[in-house]
Amino acid sequence: MANHWRIYVLILVLFISVFFASKSFTIRQIFSSKPSKPNAQVQTFFGNTGQEVAVHVISGNEKGPTLLIFAGIHGDEAGGYLTADRFTTITVKKGTLIIVPRLNRPAVLKGKRQGLSGDMNRMFHLPENSNSSPDAKVVDLAKSLIKRADYVLNIHQGSGFYSPTWISPKRNPLKWGQCNVIDALIFDLPNGDKLELARFAEKIASRSNARIKDTKFHFQVNNTNTASNTSLHKEQRRSLTYYALYKQHKHALAFEATKNCTLPQAVSFLSIAIHSIMEEVGIQSENLPATDLSVIRNELRDKKINS
């Protein structure tokens, strides 16, 4: 009788093995595989106030760095917040993304640079819990998110094309388009370490430019040297990236696509740049948004956005 049971067991094992082989997976894979669905959450702050801020947090199954992406701090830079939108639905395998597509909702709704009380990107010098501006609570939220991140990115669109030397009225050191903006070449940390921002920004620009065929739209690194007495941009001392670097000691930079291009082009350039920073910091994703112009045009058309 014992021999009969052995035969039955062998037949059953053979049947199971053949069945799962035909399905192109094994029993071991079934019990050892991890769920592919990411930990994705959306939290809305200041609901029903006209200043609602949606914060998307997407975490992978593998631990890794946290990249915080802000957009929409200026409401007249649609390329920024439309690009950020595209990354809120991706699947992250390693690391964490925190995405705030529309930090300054009143400005976005008006399509203007300023929201309720001036330029929000000139309010990060305010002390926390300040009542000096209606936008102060949103700035405080941004500061709290910065404290959670390893890398901080602020997405913009700027006029013309940045160039370290004067080439033309549209391409010179005072323009902002197509550049990665940093506040210092190197930042000395209190513990003696250094944040090599220039090197970091150059690597991202190099990755981006390898994917942009038209060289006139290549990204360059724009060091505003903000803390220096000789800086041309001392106003940046009140900016989001300056706060992130000088107060919270984070790798911080801004991406500036040019306004001298179509909206689909701007979204494509900024999507390429976000792909590049994710690669550089080691955040892995399964389904990054396409950067092809035809795909982006169709996306905008489906959203009934004039491009």
Secondary structure by P-SEA (a helix, b strand, c coil): caaaaaaaaaaaaaaaaaaaaaacccaaaaacccccccbbbbbbccccccbbbbbbbbbccbbbbbbbbbcccccccaaaaaaaaaacccccccbbbbbbccccaaaaaaccccccccccccccccccccccccaaaaaaaaaaaaaaccbbbbbbccccbbbccccccccccccccccccccccccccccccccaaaaaaaaaaaaaaaaccccccbbbbbcccccccccccccccccaaaaaccccccbbbbbbbbccccaaaaaaaaaaaaaaaaaaacccccccccccaaaaaaaaaaacccc
